Amino acid sequence: MAEQLNSKLAVTEQAGDSVDLDNLFAFLSEVQPNRNQIIDEIGERMNELVEDLDVEVCSWIIMCQYGKVCCTCS
């Protein structure tokens, strides 16, 4: 990724100390989809964990209501 950025920005370095923002944003938009895929996968895993936790909490509440376990739910 750094090599791609360096090659795209090398053209602007010859002109001086400025950076061509159009090239920079174009590069960032090219690498953005991979990042979104990772974030989406993390979000899906987190949702699965929340669902599992909800099931466990409901199970404990039901067991406490029917006195099947000793807990402080009541």
C-alpha positions as CSV (number, residue, x, y, z in Angstrom):
1,M,0.0,0.0,0.0
2,A,2.8,2.4,0.9
3,E,4.5,1.6,-2.4
4,Q,1.4,2.5,-4.4
5,L,1.0,5.7,-2.5
6,N,4.7,6.6,-3.0
7,S,4.5,6.0,-6.7
8,K,1.3,8.1,-7.1
9,L,2.7,11.0,-5.1
10,A,6.2,10.9,-6.7
11,V,5.0,12.9,-9.7
12,T,3.9,15.7,-7.4
13,E,7.2,15.8,-5.5
14,Q,9.0,16.8,-8.7
15,A,7.0,19.9,-8.9
16,G,7.8,21.0,-5.3
17,D,6.7,20.4,-1.8
18,S,3.0,20.2,-2.6
19,V,0.8,17.1,-2.7
20,D,-1.8,16.6,-5.4
21,L,-4.9,16.0,-3.3
22,D,-6.8,14.6,-6.3
23,N,-4.3,11.8,-6.6
24,L,-4.3,11.2,-2.8
25,F,-8.1,11.0,-2.6
26,A,-8.2,8.8,-5.7
27,F,-5.7,6.4,-4.1
28,L,-7.6,6.3,-0.8
29,S,-10.8,5.5,-2.6
30,E,-9.1,2.6,-4.3
31,V,-8.0,1.0,-1.0
32,Q,-11.2,1.8,0.9
33,P,-13.3,-1.2,-0.1
34,N,-10.9,-3.7,1.6
35,R,-11.2,-1.8,4.8
36,N,-15.0,-1.7,4.7
37,Q,-15.1,-5.5,4.2
38,I,-13.0,-6.0,7.3
39,I,-15.2,-3.6,9.3
40,D,-18.3,-5.3,8.1
41,E,-17.0,-8.7,9.1
42,I,-16.1,-7.4,12.6
43,G,-19.6,-6.0,12.8
44,E,-21.2,-9.3,11.9
45,R,-19.1,-11.1,14.5
46,M,-20.1,-8.6,17.2
47,N,-23.8,-9.0,16.3
48,E,-23.4,-12.8,16.7
49,L,-21.8,-12.3,20.1
50,V,-24.6,-10.0,21.2
51,E,-27.2,-12.5,20.1
52,D,-25.4,-15.3,22.0
53,L,-25.3,-13.0,25.1
54,D,-29.0,-12.2,24.8
55,V,-29.8,-16.0,24.8
56,E,-27.7,-16.6,27.8
57,V,-29.2,-13.7,29.8
58,C,-32.7,-14.8,28.9
59,S,-31.9,-18.3,30.0
60,W,-30.6,-17.1,33.4
61,I,-33.6,-14.9,33.9
62,I,-36.0,-17.8,33.2
63,M,-34.1,-20.1,35.5
64,C,-34.1,-17.5,38.3
65,Q,-37.8,-16.9,37.9
66,Y,-38.6,-20.6,38.3
67,G,-36.1,-21.1,41.2
68,K,-33.9,-23.5,39.4
69,V,-30.7,-21.7,40.3
70,C,-29.6,-19.6,43.2
71,C,-29.1,-16.1,42.0
72,T,-30.1,-12.5,42.6
73,C,-32.5,-12.1,39.7
74,S,-35.7,-11.8,41.7
